[in-house]
Amino acid sequence: MRKNRARQSQIADLILGQGSMTAQELAEMFGVSVMTIHRDLDELERQGVLRKARGVATAQPSGVYEARVAFRHAAAVEQKRRIAQAALRRVEPGMSVLLDDSTTVLHMVPGLAEVAPLHVATNFLAAIKELATMPDVRVIGIGGDYDPLHDSFQGMHAIEIIQAIHADVLFMSTSAVAAGHAYHQEERIVAFKRAMIESASTRYLLVDSSKLDKTALHRLASLSVFDVMITDSDASPKALDALEAAGVTVEVAP
């Protein structure tokens, strides 16, 4: 049993690092049968670490499934850092700040200490832990049902907490942007993000260039509800032109 768990942990690391692998590739790598690998993948899928279809295991997002938090932490890291630096210039001392559970927004957190004092509300456990160490930053933890696949708190209790506050500024991300709208794969995440949008006076959407011209199952909101959308300089001219044609104010992080 311990050997199985160790192999499953290695499989998870491989797939999170490479994005996807076939059962045959994994069987050859670990020197076990394809049937054994299928059992390992079934268990990892049950845990929500990855998805399996037609002999291929993947951690990559699709229009229906969002990538799990471990994969998102490792994706487009440099672009997310640049976007976060641009977003930090929008934060002023004394503000109340609302952050969602996106890994793009998480890159803002270390820089918030430099613009304290602040009140910061978030449902992202990784952000709460880091913010709690900062002097002059009052942390409002948005609790509810803990979701390990997103490392954040979700559900009706969390939404009720959001509805009971109103922040000066919101920074959030989403899975896909196209045709003047923001999209996300999961209905419950859409409900939570919409509550955040309603609970902030000024709203910034932080989206790296890999998410442009993409759609997902659920339409989150019109891009018109955001004051500014911040993306990175890897965005194609075509994608930027489409956003401007839709009336979106776009800032490109250098």
N, C-alpha and C positions, 0 to 999 in steps of 0.2 A: 504493500500500500504506500509506504513512504517513497519507494522507488517510482511508483506511478505519479505521485504528487510532484516529485522533483522533475520528472520528464514533462509533465503538464506545464510546470512553471517555465521550463526552458522553451517549450513550444510557444507559450504565450509571449515570451520575450522576443522570440524570432518573428512571430507574425506581427506583433506591434512594431517591431523595427523595420520589417520589410514591406508591410502592408498586406501581403497575401502569400500563401503557399499551398501547394497541392498536398493531399494525403500521401501520394506516392513519393513526393520529394521528402516529406517528413519521415516516412517509413525507412527510406534508404539512409537518411541522415542518422537516425537513432538505432538502426539495425533491428527493427521490430516489424511485425506484420502490419499490413495496411489496415486490417481489422482492429488491431490494438490502437493504432493512430485514430481511427474513427471513434473508438470509445473515448479516447482522450479528448478529441474535438467535441464530442457530444457533451462531455462534462464541462468543458470550457465555455461552450455555448450556453449551457444551463446557468452558469455563473455570470453570463453576460459579458464575458471577456472578448468574444469574437462571434462571427457568424459563419455557418457552414452551408454550402450549397454545391451539389454536383461534384463532390470530391475536392472542393477548394475552400480553404478557411481564409477569412479576410477580416481585417480590422478597419478597412477603409469605409468612409461614409457612402451612402447612396441617397437616392431621393426619398427613401422610406426609413432608413436607419441612420442614426447619428453615430459617428465614431465615439468610442469610449474615451474617458478622460485621459487615460495613459497615452493613447495614440494622439490625441489632440495636443497634449503637452509637447510632443516631439515634432509636430507638423508646423512648417512655415515659421520657425522660431525667430529668425532675423527680421522677417516682415512684421511680425507681431510686435517685436521690440520697437521698431521704428514707428509703428502706428501708436503704440502706447506713449512714446516720448512726445509725439505730436499732441496726443490727447491731454497729457499732463499740463501742457501750456494753457489749457482751458480751466484749470482748477485754481481757485484763489483762496487764501486763508479765510477761515470763518464759514466756509460753505458747508452745506449738508450734501453729501454725495451718495448716490445709489449705484451699486455695482452688481452686475449679474454674475453667473457662474461660468463665464467664458474664459478660456485660457488666454485670449487676446487681452481682455481687461485685466487679468491677473498680472500681466507684465507692468501695469501701472502701479501696482501696490507699493513696491519699494520706494518709488518716487514721491508718494504721498506724504511721507515723513518730512520732506523738505518744504512743504507748503502748509504744514500744520499751523494753527489748530484747525481741526476738521471734525465733523460728525460723519461717519461712514457706515452705511447700512449695506449688508450683503448676505446672501444665502450660501456663498461658496466657502466651504470649510477651510480650504487651503488659504484663502484670503483672510478669513477671520483669525486664524492662527498667527499669520504674519502681522496683521494690523494690531493684534493684542500686545505686541512687544513695543509699539511705538508710543513715546510720550506725546501728549497733547493731541492724540487721536482717540476720540470716543467711538467705540465700536458698538453698533447695533446689529446683533446677530439675528438674522431672520430664520427662525426655527420652523420645524415641521417634521415631516417624514424624511429621514436621512436616506438618500439614494447613493449607494456606493459607486454605481456606474458613472455618475456625474460628480461625485464628491461634494454634493450639495443637498440642501433641504428643499423639499417640494411639497405639493399637496395643498389642501384647502386651508390648513392652519397657517402655512407660509403666505398664502395669498391674502388671508385676513390681516396678517401683520403688515404686509405691504400696503393694503388699503387704509390702514390706520395711521400712516405717515405720509409726509409730502416733502420731497427733497428738492434742493435747488437745481441739482443737475444729475442726470442719469448717463452712465456709460454702459453700453451693452453691445453684444455681437449676435450673430445668427449664422445659420449654416449656408444660406444661399441668397443671392440677390439677382433679380432679373425683372425686366419690364416694369420698372418703377415700384416693385414690391420686395419686401423681405420675406423669406420662407424658412420653415423649420420642419424637421421630420416628425416630431413628437407633439401630439395634441396637448398633453399636459404641460409641456415646456412652453408652448405657445400661450396657453392661458396665463402662466406665471409671468412671462415677458410682457404680455399685454397689460397686466396689472402694474408692472413696473413703469411702463410708458405713461399710464394714467396718473402715476404718483410722483411725477417729476415736472418741474417747470421748463427746463431746458434738456434736450435729449440728443445724445451723440451716438451714432452707430459706427462701430469699429469693425471693419471687414477687410481681411487680407485679400489680395488679388486672386487667389485660387478659388474664391467663392463667387466671383463675379460671373454673370451670364450663366448661372446655375439655378435650378429650381428644386424644391423639395415638396413633400406631400401637402403640407399645410401652409396657407398664406398667413403670415404673421401680421403684417401691417403694410400700409402704403409708406413708401420712403418719405412722403411729404410730412409725416408726423415727426420726423427727425430734423432738428435744426441744421445739423451738419453730419455728413458721412465722411469718415476718414479711412482711406485705403493707402496702399503703398505704391511706390513708383514702378513696380513690376506690372501694374495694371495696363492692359492694352489701350491704345488710343481709341479703338472702337468701343470698348467697354465704357471708357470715360465719356466719350461723346454721347453714348446712349443715356447715361445718367444725367448729363447736362440737358439733353433734349427732353428728359422727363421732369425737368425743373428741380433736380436735386442739387443742393449745395455740396460740392465735393472738395475735400482737402486731401492732397496727395502728400504723404509723409516722405521726405527726401531720403 
